[in-house]
């Protein structure tokens, strides 16, 4: 069975049809990239998948069941890094990750290990607001990797990462697939797509 199933997903904003009858499935250990020109609905599709936006028609299923963002079973399976993530403003970087891990039933990897892997250990005691844009992007990604997950949804995760960070991201996504995680990702990075993607989902156009 597919971990993620999308059937007939349609999303409109007024008379503008952003997504029109989108169908696909995603199984364990595969990475599907959502492709299309700017404004084609890539982010809207990801938001509908994770439940932060609602389609006008169609359905999103996780393990064959309707996806509801507040469902504890969904939260135990799905980890997402979209562009609108909020950090806890009064918690340090390390405290933020510890709380995320605790809220989702325990760390998939120890927080200290993730901090070191993403070169955030030197800013672990700082507040998120003090971080550079690249560090905030790494913290966004770290928030996914300290929690259990079988489905990972990422919106342009390469954004604001330097060359070293992008190399790390490609390696990490390959390791996620090897561990059996299904990954749905929007990206404009042709080299990253060529290295990690198994399937391509075209939207727009």
C-alpha positions, 0 to 999 in steps of 0.5 A: 500500500502507498504511504501517501495517496492523492486522488483527484485533488483540485484547488481553486482560488476564486475562478483561478484553478491552481491544481486540477485533478491531481493523482499520484501515490508514493511508496516507502523509500521513494522520493517524488519531486513536484515540478512546474513553473513558478506559480504552478501550484507546487506549494499549494499541493504540498500544503494540501498534502500536509493539511494546512490547506484544504482542496476543493475536490479530491482526497489525501490519504495516508496509509489509506486513511483521510489525512487530518492535520490534528490526527495523532496517527497522522502526526506520528507519520508525517514530518514537514518543512514548509516555508511558513514554519514557526519557531518557539520565540522564547526557546533556544535552538536546542530547546526548540528541537527538544520540545518538537521531539517530545511533542511527537513521541520521542526523538528519531535521532538525539537532538545533540546528534542532529545539531552537530550534523547540521552545524547548529551545535555552536548556536544551540543556546541562541534564540531562532531570531538571532540566526542567519537565514541559512541557519534558520533553514537548517533549523527548519530541516532539523525539526523534521529529523528529531521526530519519528516519520515515515513521510517527509514533505519538503518545500524547496529545502535547498533554499538558503543553503550554501554548497556544503549544505546542499551536499549534506541535503542530498546525502540526507535525502538518500539516507532517508530513502534507504531507511524507508521514508517516503519523500515528497519534495518541491525543488528548483535545484536540477542537480539535487533532483537528478541525484535523489528523485525517483518520480516526477509530478508535474503541476501547472502548465 
